[in-house]
């Protein structure tokens, strides 16, 4: 392992990669050992920039039905 690579960097890469590939945050939080998904969300929210917009669209479709 390179000298400048830390274990924490590997954890961050893992979580970032999972969330960027639409793996549910609940799964990632569990795998990371976070006490709640809020911890995961606060740390990695920036990786899910379109999540609020996608959620709103899904809810609008459901409400229109």
C-alpha positions, -999 to 999 in steps of 0.1 A, spaced: 0 0 0 14 34 -9 27 55 20 2 83 14 -28 60 13 -46 56 46 -71 30 58 -97 58 62 -91 67 25 -101 32 15 -133 34 36 -141 67 20 -135 53 -15 -157 23 -7 -186 44 5 -183 69 -22 -182 43 -49 -212 25 -35 -233 56 -33 -222 69 -67 -235 37 -81 -269 40 -65 -264 14 -37 -290 23 -10 -276 45 17 -291 22 43 -269 -7 31 -238 16 29 -244 29 65 -247 -7 78 -215 -18 60 -196 12 73 -207 5 108 -223 39 112 -247 43 141 -274 57 119 -279 67 82 -277 103 93 -240 99 98 -236 85 63 -259 111 48 -241 140 64 -207 127 52 -216 116 17 -246 138 7 -226 156 -19 -224 123 -39 -262 122 -43 -268 157 -58 -298 146 -79 -315 125 -52 -339 152 -40 -350 159 -76 -354 122 -84 -374 117 -53 -397 146 -60 -404 133 -95 -413 98 -81 -436 114 -56 -453 136 -82 -460 106 -104 -474 88 -74 -496 117 -64 -509 122 -100 -521 86 -102 
